[in-house]
Amino acid sequence: MDFNSLATLVQAVASDSSQTVVSDQEVPPGVLNNEYYRESLRYKKLAQEAFEYGDYDAAAQYAAESLKFAQQSNEYIALQLKIREVNTTLLQAKTRLDWAASIGADKTYPIQVSRARQSYDQALQAKEAEQWDEALRLAREAVQVLAEVQELAPLPAKYTVRPWATSRDCLWNIAGYSWVYGDPTKWKILYEANKKKFPQPDNPNLIHPGMVLDIPSIRGEYRTGVWVSGRAYVPLPKPVK
């Protein structure tokens, strides 16, 4: 190695090995000051001393070792930051899953909760196998899916008929309510489930205020309780295509 190349190498060591940058994330001191980083600094000092003393062969060897350990330090820090991100995201997913369970979201949002639980369990398995990128992807997926879950009341299972003069209640209009079926053409479902309660069972057009109608589930949705005016309800699941 000629003198100019050696000088360039030692200068690179002096500028690079003392400054390890792998991410915009804040690096904990215990992670930054790792054994590879400390070795890099030690070889950097040896390289500078040997260069100043005129032992250029030793300076070149020390400089190369310093750069090697600096690269290993970068890789170590990147791994530790990834592991920390995985653990943080898993904790977010676990916290969200616990919250979803506390509000009964497994009944009101069964698809989302099931998907999130599956992604979370798979993320734990990937973490155990030290597949950090896959663990992070799955943990983020669990958090993202659970973002759809809201603390809303489950869909009502019953509806008390209101006066025509104020609410225009008839089977057609009732079926069209968003918390019933959102589709007035499904009025026959209500009729078949409730016609024994009608004053004239053969006449679906005759209903009276105060009648309590059962609202059958049509898409496997969970329903409970009687409809309450002003209450926010979970949306009706979309039909499976």
Beta strands, then each sheet from edge to edge (+ up, - down):
strand 1: 158-160
strand 2: 212-214
sheet 1: 1+ 2-
end
